[in-house]
Every structure is written in structure tokens, then in C-alpha cells.
């Protein structure tokens, strides 16, 4: 885990992270989205799945 201080870096920061999910149903994904909205200030979230 890294904690970055935007003031010290003096640049914009883009972070991309990967989250593995146990379930891929709509209710589970909505719950996860809600939790991330509460925990973090994110701009985009993508759901990718293999067939």
C-alpha cells in the first residue's frame, strides 16, 4: 500500500487498481459499488469478466 501526498508530489495522480470478486451477480456488484463510493473518492469503475 502506498500513501501519497499530492502537495509534495505537485502533480495529478491516476491510480488503477484491480479487485477480484468472488461473485459476479448484479446485487453483489451494486453492493461493492456502494461500498467504494462510501470509502473512496473514485471517478470511474469498470467491471470486466471472462466468459
ZISULDA-V141323 format. One record per residue. SS is DSSP state (a for helix, b for strand, c for the rest). BURIAL is I if it has 16 or more other C-alpha atoms within 10 Angstrom, else O. Layout:
# ZISULDA-V141323
SS&BURIAL  SS&BURIAL
This chain:
# ZISULDA-V141323
c&O  c&O  c&O  c&O  c&O  a&O  a&O  a&O  a&O  c&O  c&O  c&O  c&O  c&O  c&O  c&O  c&O  c&O  c&O  c&O  c&O  c&O  c&O  c&O  c&O  a&O  a&O  a&O  a&O  a&O  a&O  a&O  a&O  a&O  a&O  a&O  a&O  a&O  a&O  c&O  c&O  c&O  c&O  c&O  c&O  c&O  c&O  c&O  c&O  c&O  c&O
